[in-house]
Amino acid sequence: MSTVTCPECEAQIGLDAGTEVGEIIVCSDCGVDLEVVSVDPATVQLAPMEQEDWGE
């Protein structure tokens, strides 16, 4: 299992062996959504916020 640091609160987060690039994980400390950008080495970044469509 790899460990990454949350860019928001600096908590240590464990990534499961099956984690893939592009997967969204949630920080267990601050609850922010993180996107896995690399698995070797393990790297995450804040996930892009989805824009609301509002039917437009």
Phi and psi in degrees as GROMACS dihedral restraints (atoms count N, CA, C in turn):
[ dihedral_restraints ]
;  ai    aj    ak    al  type     phi  dphi    fc
    3     4     5     6     1   -93.7    20    10
    4     5     6     7     1   156.6    20    10
    6     7     8     9     1  -122.1    20    10
    7     8     9    10     1   136.0    20    10
    9    10    11    12     1  -124.0    20    10
   10    11    12    13     1   163.1    20    10
   12    13    14    15     1  -107.3    20    10
   13    14    15    16     1   130.2    20    10
   15    16    17    18     1   -65.1    20    10
   16    17    18    19     1   126.2    20    10
   18    19    20    21     1   -70.6    20    10
   19    20    21    22     1   -13.9    20    10
   21    22    23    24     1   -88.7    20    10
   22    23    24    25     1   -49.0    20    10
   24    25    26    27     1  -121.9    20    10
   25    26    27    28     1    -1.5    20    10
   27    28    29    30     1    67.0    20    10
   28    29    30    31     1    19.8    20    10
   30    31    32    33     1   -72.2    20    10
   31    32    33    34     1   151.2    20    10
   33    34    35    36     1   -86.8    20    10
   34    35    36    37     1   128.7    20    10
   36    37    38    39     1  -123.5    20    10
   37    38    39    40     1   129.9    20    10
   39    40    41    42     1   -87.8    20    10
   40    41    42    43     1   133.3    20    10
   42    43    44    45     1  -101.7    20    10
   43    44    45    46     1   132.1    20    10
   45    46    47    48     1   -67.2    20    10
   46    47    48    49     1   158.7    20    10
   48    49    50    51     1   -59.7    20    10
   49    50    51    52     1   -30.1    20    10
   51    52    53    54     1   -88.4    20    10
   52    53    54    55     1     6.9    20    10
   54    55    56    57     1   -65.3    20    10
   55    56    57    58     1   136.2    20    10
   57    58    59    60     1  -118.6    20    10
   58    59    60    61     1   155.8    20    10
   60    61    62    63     1   -59.4    20    10
   61    62    63    64     1   136.0    20    10
   63    64    65    66     1    94.3    20    10
   64    65    66    67     1   -12.6    20    10
   66    67    68    69     1   -70.2    20    10
   67    68    69    70     1   143.4    20    10
   69    70    71    72     1  -100.2    20    10
   70    71    72    73     1   127.7    20    10
   72    73    74    75     1  -120.4    20    10
   73    74    75    76     1   163.9    20    10
   75    76    77    78     1  -117.5    20    10
   76    77    78    79     1   131.4    20    10
   78    79    80    81     1   -66.6    20    10
   79    80    81    82     1   127.0    20    10
   81    82    83    84     1   -72.6    20    10
   82    83    84    85     1   -17.4    20    10
   84    85    86    87     1   -88.7    20    10
   85    86    87    88     1   -53.3    20    10
   87    88    89    90     1  -105.8    20    10
   88    89    90    91     1   -12.2    20    10
   90    91    92    93     1    82.9    20    10
   91    92    93    94     1     5.6    20    10
   93    94    95    96     1   -74.3    20    10
   94    95    96    97     1   147.5    20    10
   96    97    98    99     1   -81.5    20    10
   97    98    99   100     1   133.4    20    10
   99   100   101   102     1  -124.6    20    10
  100   101   102   103     1   140.9    20    10
  102   103   104   105     1  -103.0    20    10
  103   104   105   106     1   131.6    20    10
  105   106   107   108     1   -76.8    20    10
  106   107   108   109     1   117.6    20    10
  108   109   110   111     1  -102.9    20    10
  109   110   111   112     1   -15.3    20    10
  111   112   113   114     1  -158.5    20    10
  112   113   114   115     1   146.2    20    10
  114   115   116   117     1  -109.9    20    10
  115   116   117   118     1   -13.0    20    10
  117   118   119   120     1  -146.4    20    10
  118   119   120   121     1    88.1    20    10
  120   121   122   123     1   -80.8    20    10
  121   122   123   124     1   157.3    20    10
  123   124   125   126     1   -67.1    20    10
  124   125   126   127     1   123.7    20    10
  126   127   128   129     1  -141.4    20    10
  127   128   129   130     1   139.0    20    10
  129   130   131   132     1  -129.2    20    10
  130   131   132   133     1   160.5    20    10
  132   133   134   135     1  -142.0    20    10
  133   134   135   136     1   165.0    20    10
  135   136   137   138     1   -59.4    20    10
  136   137   138   139     1   132.2    20    10
  138   139   140   141     1   -70.4    20    10
  139   140   141   142     1   142.1    20    10
  141   142   143   144     1   -64.4    20    10
  142   143   144   145     1   140.4    20    10
  144   145   146   147     1   -74.6    20    10
  145   146   147   148     1   133.9    20    10
  147   148   149   150     1   -77.8    20    10
  148   149   150   151     1   136.0    20    10
  150   151   152   153     1   -82.0    20    10
  151   152   153   154     1   137.1    20    10
  153   154   155   156     1   -73.9    20    10
  154   155   156   157     1   138.9    20    10
  156   157   158   159     1   -84.4    20    10
  157   158   159   160     1   -40.0    20    10
  159   160   161   162     1    53.8    20    10
  160   161   162   163     1    24.6    20    10
  162   163   164   165     1    73.0    20    10
  163   164   165   166     1    16.6    20    10
